[in-house]
Amino acid sequence: MPVLTLSNEQAIELVKQLPAEQQTEVFKVLLRQQWETWESLSQYGEEKVRVVAQERGHNWDTMTEEEREAFIDAIAHEE
């Protein structure tokens, strides 16, 4: 089978020309290819945020969503 070489922009433009159902299928294929990496990264982040919270005297699992957001905001803006 011949190989067609396209730039990223060309590939994206071709996908945009597909009907919505086929675009969804392309998206699903690409998502499945990256899923393991995203899942691993998510688990890593979850473990690290629990450790950092504990180091600062907090329990991530008992914090409300609002408390978690404030905690992350405070960490992100530390100098």
Distance bins in CASP14 RR format, pairs under 12 A and 6 or more apart:
PFRMAT RR
TARGET T0000
AUTHOR 0000-0000-0000
RMODE 2
METHOD distances of the structure
MODEL  1
4 10 0 0 0 0 1 0 0 0 0 0 0
4 11 0 0 0 0 1 0 0 0 0 0 0
4 14 0 0 0 0 1 0 0 0 0 0 0
5 11 0 0 0 0 1 0 0 0 0 0 0
6 12 0 0 0 0 1 0 0 0 0 0 0
6 13 0 0 0 0 1 0 0 0 0 0 0
6 14 1 0 0 1 0 0 0 0 0 0 0
6 15 0 0 0 0 0 1 0 0 0 0 0
7 13 0 0 0 0 1 0 0 0 0 0 0
7 14 0 0 0 0 0 1 0 0 0 0 0
8 14 0 0 0 0 0 1 0 0 0 0 0
8 15 0 0 0 0 0 1 0 0 0 0 0
9 15 0 0 0 0 0 1 0 0 0 0 0
9 16 0 0 0 0 0 1 0 0 0 0 0
10 16 0 0 0 0 0 1 0 0 0 0 0
10 17 0 0 0 0 0 1 0 0 0 0 0
11 17 0 0 0 0 0 1 0 0 0 0 0
11 18 0 0 0 0 0 1 0 0 0 0 0
11 26 0 0 0 0 1 0 0 0 0 0 0
11 30 0 0 0 0 0 1 0 0 0 0 0
12 18 0 0 0 0 0 1 0 0 0 0 0
12 23 0 0 0 0 0 1 0 0 0 0 0
12 26 0 0 0 0 0 1 0 0 0 0 0
12 30 0 0 0 0 0 1 0 0 0 0 0
14 22 0 0 0 0 0 1 0 0 0 0 0
14 23 0 0 0 0 0 1 0 0 0 0 0
14 26 0 0 0 0 1 0 0 0 0 0 0
15 22 0 0 0 0 1 0 0 0 0 0 0
15 23 1 0 0 1 0 0 0 0 0 0 0
15 24 0 0 0 0 0 1 0 0 0 0 0
15 25 0 0 0 0 0 1 0 0 0 0 0
15 26 1 0 1 0 0 0 0 0 0 0 0
15 27 0 0 0 0 1 0 0 0 0 0 0
15 29 0 0 0 0 0 1 0 0 0 0 0
15 30 0 0 0 0 1 0 0 0 0 0 0
16 22 0 0 0 0 0 1 0 0 0 0 0
16 23 1 0 0 1 0 0 0 0 0 0 0
16 26 0 0 0 0 0 1 0 0 0 0 0
16 27 0 0 0 0 0 1 0 0 0 0 0
17 23 0 0 0 0 1 0 0 0 0 0 0
17 26 0 0 0 0 0 1 0 0 0 0 0
18 24 0 0 0 0 1 0 0 0 0 0 0
18 25 0 0 0 0 1 0 0 0 0 0 0
18 26 1 0 0 1 0 0 0 0 0 0 0
18 27 0 0 0 0 0 1 0 0 0 0 0
19 25 0 0 0 0 1 0 0 0 0 0 0
19 26 0 0 0 0 0 1 0 0 0 0 0
20 26 0 0 0 0 0 1 0 0 0 0 0
20 27 0 0 0 0 0 1 0 0 0 0 0
21 27 0 0 0 0 0 1 0 0 0 0 0
21 28 0 0 0 0 0 1 0 0 0 0 0
22 28 0 0 0 0 0 1 0 0 0 0 0
22 29 0 0 0 0 0 1 0 0 0 0 0
23 29 0 0 0 0 0 1 0 0 0 0 0
23 30 0 0 0 0 0 1 0 0 0 0 0
24 30 0 0 0 0 0 1 0 0 0 0 0
24 31 0 0 0 0 0 1 0 0 0 0 0
25 31 0 0 0 0 0 1 0 0 0 0 0
25 32 0 0 0 0 0 1 0 0 0 0 0
26 32 0 0 0 0 0 1 0 0 0 0 0
26 33 0 0 0 0 0 1 0 0 0 0 0
27 33 0 0 0 0 0 1 0 0 0 0 0
27 34 0 0 0 0 0 1 0 0 0 0 0
28 34 0 0 0 0 0 1 0 0 0 0 0
28 35 0 0 0 0 0 1 0 0 0 0 0
29 35 0 0 0 0 0 1 0 0 0 0 0
30 37 0 0 0 0 0 1 0 0 0 0 0
30 38 0 0 0 0 0 1 0 0 0 0 0
31 37 0 0 0 0 0 1 0 0 0 0 0
31 38 0 0 0 0 1 0 0 0 0 0 0
31 39 0 0 0 0 0 1 0 0 0 0 0
32 38 0 0 0 0 0 1 0 0 0 0 0
32 39 0 0 0 0 0 1 0 0 0 0 0
34 40 0 0 0 0 0 1 0 0 0 0 0
34 41 0 0 0 0 1 0 0 0 0 0 0
34 42 0 0 0 0 0 1 0 0 0 0 0
35 41 0 0 0 0 0 1 0 0 0 0 0
35 42 0 0 0 0 0 1 0 0 0 0 0
36 42 0 0 0 0 0 1 0 0 0 0 0
36 43 0 0 0 0 0 1 0 0 0 0 0
37 43 0 0 0 0 0 1 0 0 0 0 0
37 44 0 0 0 0 0 1 0 0 0 0 0
38 44 0 0 0 0 0 1 0 0 0 0 0
38 45 0 0 0 0 0 1 0 0 0 0 0
39 45 0 0 0 0 0 1 0 0 0 0 0
39 46 0 0 0 0 0 1 0 0 0 0 0
40 46 0 0 0 0 0 1 0 0 0 0 0
40 47 0 0 0 0 0 1 0 0 0 0 0
41 47 0 0 0 0 0 1 0 0 0 0 0
41 48 0 0 0 0 0 1 0 0 0 0 0
42 48 0 0 0 0 0 1 0 0 0 0 0
42 49 0 0 0 0 0 1 0 0 0 0 0
43 49 0 0 0 0 0 1 0 0 0 0 0
43 50 0 0 0 0 0 1 0 0 0 0 0
44 50 0 0 0 0 0 1 0 0 0 0 0
44 51 0 0 0 0 0 1 0 0 0 0 0
45 51 0 0 0 0 1 0 0 0 0 0 0
45 52 0 0 0 0 1 0 0 0 0 0 0
45 53 0 0 0 0 0 1 0 0 0 0 0
45 60 0 0 0 0 0 1 0 0 0 0 0
45 72 0 0 0 0 0 1 0 0 0 0 0
46 52 0 0 0 0 0 1 0 0 0 0 0
46 53 0 0 0 0 0 1 0 0 0 0 0
46 60 0 0 0 0 1 0 0 0 0 0 0
46 61 0 0 0 0 0 1 0 0 0 0 0
46 68 0 0 0 0 0 1 0 0 0 0 0
47 53 0 0 0 0 0 1 0 0 0 0 0
47 54 0 0 0 0 0 1 0 0 0 0 0
47 60 0 0 0 0 0 1 0 0 0 0 0
48 54 0 0 0 0 0 1 0 0 0 0 0
48 55 0 0 0 0 0 1 0 0 0 0 0
48 60 0 0 0 0 0 1 0 0 0 0 0
48 72 0 0 0 0 0 1 0 0 0 0 0
48 75 0 0 0 0 0 1 0 0 0 0 0
49 55 0 0 0 0 0 1 0 0 0 0 0
49 56 0 0 0 0 0 1 0 0 0 0 0
49 58 0 0 0 0 1 0 0 0 0 0 0
49 59 0 0 0 0 0 1 0 0 0 0 0
49 60 1 0 1 0 0 0 0 0 0 0 0
49 61 0 0 0 0 0 1 0 0 0 0 0
49 63 0 0 0 0 0 1 0 0 0 0 0
49 68 0 0 0 0 1 0 0 0 0 0 0
49 69 0 0 0 0 0 1 0 0 0 0 0
49 71 0 0 0 0 1 0 0 0 0 0 0
49 72 1 0 0 1 0 0 0 0 0 0 0
49 75 0 0 0 0 1 0 0 0 0 0 0
49 76 0 0 0 0 0 1 0 0 0 0 0
50 56 0 0 0 0 0 1 0 0 0 0 0
50 57 0 0 0 0 0 1 0 0 0 0 0
50 58 0 0 0 0 1 0 0 0 0 0 0
50 59 0 0 0 0 1 0 0 0 0 0 0
50 60 1 0 1 0 0 0 0 0 0 0 0
50 61 1 0 0 1 0 0 0 0 0 0 0
50 62 0 0 0 0 0 1 0 0 0 0 0
50 63 0 0 0 0 0 1 0 0 0 0 0
50 68 0 0 0 0 0 1 0 0 0 0 0
50 71 0 0 0 0 0 1 0 0 0 0 0
51 57 0 0 0 0 0 1 0 0 0 0 0
51 58 0 0 0 0 0 1 0 0 0 0 0
51 59 0 0 0 0 0 1 0 0 0 0 0
51 60 0 0 0 0 1 0 0 0 0 0 0
52 58 0 0 0 0 1 0 0 0 0 0 0
52 59 0 0 0 0 0 1 0 0 0 0 0
52 60 0 0 0 0 1 0 0 0 0 0 0
52 68 0 0 0 0 0 1 0 0 0 0 0
52 71 0 0 0 0 1 0 0 0 0 0 0
52 72 0 0 0 0 1 0 0 0 0 0 0
52 74 0 0 0 0 0 1 0 0 0 0 0
52 75 1 0 0 1 0 0 0 0 0 0 0
52 76 0 0 0 0 0 1 0 0 0 0 0
52 78 0 0 0 0 0 1 0 0 0 0 0
53 59 1 0 0 1 0 0 0 0 0 0 0
53 60 1 0 1 0 0 0 0 0 0 0 0
53 61 0 0 0 0 1 0 0 0 0 0 0
53 62 0 0 0 0 1 0 0 0 0 0 0
53 63 1 0 0 1 0 0 0 0 0 0 0
53 67 0 0 0 0 1 0 0 0 0 0 0
53 68 0 0 0 0 1 0 0 0 0 0 0
53 70 0 0 0 0 0 1 0 0 0 0 0
53 71 1 0 0 1 0 0 0 0 0 0 0
53 72 0 0 0 0 1 0 0 0 0 0 0
53 74 0 0 0 0 0 1 0 0 0 0 0
53 75 0 0 0 0 1 0 0 0 0 0 0
54 60 1 0 0 1 0 0 0 0 0 0 0
54 61 0 0 0 0 0 1 0 0 0 0 0
54 62 0 0 0 0 0 1 0 0 0 0 0
54 63 0 0 0 0 0 1 0 0 0 0 0
54 71 0 0 0 0 0 1 0 0 0 0 0
55 71 0 0 0 0 0 1 0 0 0 0 0
55 75 0 0 0 0 0 1 0 0 0 0 0
56 63 0 0 0 0 0 1 0 0 0 0 0
56 71 1 0 0 1 0 0 0 0 0 0 0
56 72 0 0 0 0 0 1 0 0 0 0 0
56 74 0 0 0 0 1 0 0 0 0 0 0
56 75 0 0 0 0 1 0 0 0 0 0 0
56 78 0 0 0 0 0 1 0 0 0 0 0
57 63 0 0 0 0 0 1 0 0 0 0 0
57 71 0 0 0 0 0 1 0 0 0 0 0
58 64 0 0 0 0 0 1 0 0 0 0 0
58 67 1 0 0 1 0 0 0 0 0 0 0
58 68 0 0 0 0 1 0 0 0 0 0 0
58 70 0 0 0 0 0 1 0 0 0 0 0
58 71 1 0 0 1 0 0 0 0 0 0 0
58 72 0 0 0 0 0 1 0 0 0 0 0
58 74 0 0 0 0 0 1 0 0 0 0 0
58 75 0 0 0 0 0 1 0 0 0 0 0
59 67 0 0 0 0 1 0 0 0 0 0 0
59 68 0 0 0 0 0 1 0 0 0 0 0
59 71 0 0 0 0 0 1 0 0 0 0 0
60 67 0 0 0 0 1 0 0 0 0 0 0
60 68 1 0 0 1 0 0 0 0 0 0 0
60 71 0 0 0 0 1 0 0 0 0 0 0
60 72 0 0 0 0 0 1 0 0 0 0 0
60 75 0 0 0 0 0 1 0 0 0 0 0
61 67 0 0 0 0 0 1 0 0 0 0 0
61 68 0 0 0 0 0 1 0 0 0 0 0
62 68 0 0 0 0 0 1 0 0 0 0 0
63 69 0 0 0 0 1 0 0 0 0 0 0
63 70 0 0 0 0 1 0 0 0 0 0 0
63 71 1 0 0 1 0 0 0 0 0 0 0
63 72 0 0 0 0 0 1 0 0 0 0 0
64 70 0 0 0 0 1 0 0 0 0 0 0
64 71 0 0 0 0 0 1 0 0 0 0 0
65 71 0 0 0 0 0 1 0 0 0 0 0
65 72 0 0 0 0 0 1 0 0 0 0 0
66 72 0 0 0 0 0 1 0 0 0 0 0
66 73 0 0 0 0 0 1 0 0 0 0 0
67 73 0 0 0 0 0 1 0 0 0 0 0
67 74 0 0 0 0 0 1 0 0 0 0 0
68 74 0 0 0 0 0 1 0 0 0 0 0
68 75 0 0 0 0 0 1 0 0 0 0 0
69 75 0 0 0 0 0 1 0 0 0 0 0
69 76 0 0 0 0 0 1 0 0 0 0 0
70 76 0 0 0 0 0 1 0 0 0 0 0
70 77 0 0 0 0 0 1 0 0 0 0 0
71 77 0 0 0 0 0 1 0 0 0 0 0
71 78 0 0 0 0 0 1 0 0 0 0 0
72 78 0 0 0 0 0 1 0 0 0 0 0
END
